[in-house]
Amino acid sequence: GILYLRAEQKSNGLVGRVLGYMVLASMLRLVPRPGAAALATAIKWLLSAVLFGQLNATAFLYLGTYAVLLEAACLAGGIERWNRESYLDGVRGFRAAALIGAADLAATFVDFQITVLLYRVFFADWYVWLTVCLNGFVYSAVGAWLGFRLGRDMMRVA
């Protein structure tokens, strides 16, 4: 049904979220260019659509919202202005990870609203806020922070 469709739409959980944001943040550390986050999001969505058949009505709305919010977070955090040798650990990396987490928090909340609007599926308030805060912010921010560190180690190898 609808709940199954929504659960498959994007990875929910500690491992899926943290690993996904680790890959995104390490890519942003290696290629800090405007549009890199939106391009990575679009490629991830296209792979999901082709391989798993995740082409539905909410996908375009969610993708557009998420790409705009993620690019705004990257711009606000200064990720796209840094060069590859910039220092992303410490306070700057934590701030950038928190902004990426905040962008995912907002995107997760918008995803719930889109689902309620289009599918008339309602969720308990505690479930929405727990999912938005834990899956939307905490897992994403932790994954982004670990990804910046992973990107630093990858730069040493390359």
C-alpha positions, 0 to 999 in steps of 0.5 A, a space after each residue: 500500500 501507500 505506507 510501503 511505497 513511502 517507506 521504500 521511497 528513501 532510506 530510513 534508519 541509522 545505517 542507510 541515512 548515515 552512509 548516504 550522507 557520508 558519501 554525499 559529504 565526502 563527495 562535496 569535500 572532494 568536489 566543492 562546486 555549485 550544483 554538485 549536491 543537486 547533481 548527486 541527488 538527481 543521479 541518486 534519484 535516477 538510479 533509484 527510479 531505473 533500478 527499483 521503479 521508484 517513479 511516483 507523483 511525490 518523487 518530483 516534488 520531493 526531489 526539487 524541494 530537497 535539491 533546493 534545500 541542500 544547495 541552500 545549505 551548502 551555500 550557507 555553510 560555504 561548502 561550495 566556496 572552499 577549495 579542496 585543501 580547506 580545513 573542514 574539520 572542527 567548527 566549520 565542518 560541524 556547522 556545515 554538517 548541522 546545516 546539511 542536517 537542517 536541510 534534510 530536516 526541512 525536506 523530510 517535513 515537506 515530504 510528510 506534508 506532500 504525502 498527506 496532501 496527495 495520498 491522504 495518509 495521516 501520521 501521529 504527531 509524535 511519529 512525524 516529529 520523531 522521524 523529522 528530528 531523528 531521521 531528518 536531522 541527527 542521522 544526516 548531520 552525523 553522516 555529513 560530519 563523518 563524510 567530511 572526515 572521510 573526504 579528508 582521508 580520501 584527499 590524502 590518498 588521492 
